[in-house]
Amino acid sequence: MDLSIIIVNYETYDLTKQTIESVIKHKQPFEYDIFLVDNASKDRSIERLQEYFQKESESGLIKFILNNENNGFAYANNVALKKTTSKYVLLLNSDTMVKGNCLKDSVNYMNTHEDVGALGCKVVLPNGKLDKA
């Protein structure tokens, strides 16, 4: 596996669904999977996501991890990090839209720059302005 994408959900069905859809709608020239970690949501968002992405789950593209309690964002990411064996890992916020060739370009960059250990992508706000945070 070339890339594992880790997404943490906590009661954000619509946003998380939109984020996953923005990833899978683009064909990638490399192998990837998605780890969707739920932080003990009580709003049925994870059940709804499991139902909506059942086909992708059955194919192994999406792996669901259900935490029994919400121990925070970093903890949830670490749970998934322990399960991945991919060459690269992307920690992707559940309110993010992946555009165009972003994933392909990022993996290509990492593959051709062995001296780089981490890569951050440009974040553009809904109003089109650069997020300087």
Salt bridges, closest charged atoms under 4 A:
GLU21 OE2 - LYS17 NZ 3.76
ASP33 OD2 - LYS63 NZ 3.35
